[in-house]
Amino acid sequence: MMLKSVALAVVLSCATVRAGVSAESDLAQFSQADDSRTKPVSAPLPRESMNLKQIPFKIVHETYRETGGRRNWEIFIMNADGSEPVNLTNTPDVDEMYPHVSPDGTKICFVADEGRGRRGKVRHVYYMDLDGGNRTHVVANGREPCWSFDSKSIAYLRGEYDRYTTREYATSGLTYYHLENDWHQEHLNEELHHLYAICWSPDSKWFVAAVQGGMGYSDTIIAFEAFGKRVFDLERWGVHGCRPDLNANGTRMVWGETDWNLQTGEIDLTSDEPKVTNVHDILRCARVSKVYHVDISPDSKYITFSYGPFSGGQQVGGMAEGWNICVADLDGNWVQITNDGLHNKEPDWVPRKN
């Protein structure tokens, strides 16, 4: 939305809201709503209420826990029911976060904070094999990486400042990294500014992303050309919020509308301009909590996301004690698959290897 729409953005985007609203008042408010897009407040169901073992995809996520006698961020992989968790990084002196698995299911790109203190810490982009081996450095002062459809390139955002920050939208410019020839290629649009949570479409022609306080927008989700300069605000189609994700064939998008509800819609990226229809809630939690970092499964049947107390920090590197990973179907039935509350965030589905 344009800058003049700041007031609307404050209401509808992922803004900070008062945490003292009770679950009961939320439930009454939304159960009485006549907007067909809106779901009533719900809570996690018992884990056995969903047959999670039938889901053939694993999940990777970040978690802050003790490793080698020190507490730090690590990347874990587990089954869709939360069983058989494995630490893929095991680096007590480095914080690894924001894992994204390649479409062919063989590699993970991620960020790693190296160094100590605000003056000495730098955020880097890496990729590694799915089992944690063959770790390869991509760039220093890079953020929020994602994969191309063919798993041969990584798109990442440049840090806006040389100094370290956990502010998610502190970015300026998008760059492609091509794995085969170790080549960094700048995006044609030099005006890309304050983007975060970028997602590259399966046909390679588009990105969807959140933007905050940049490019003439206050806080919205946009679509922009991967190899051109056109940018479209998806608010015109009823899309509000942040952190969008596309399904495997680029026909469905999921995102967080506010801190406490997740939405989906059908997206058309084949026309001259992107279009989103049938926008509606997947689920909504009480406002004493947050739901964030939604990711849609490779078969488009499920989502995974993080959930926890409202006081938790959703940004990469933000402390979020009490947060856990959840799985839901698109009808809004959801369960927790972790229970330790060790800052579990940024889940990403693992496609089956080609």
Order of alpha helices (4+ residues) and beta strands (2+ residues): alpha-alpha-beta-beta-beta-beta-beta-alpha-beta-beta-beta-beta-beta-beta-beta-beta-beta-beta-beta-beta-beta-beta-beta-beta-beta-beta-beta
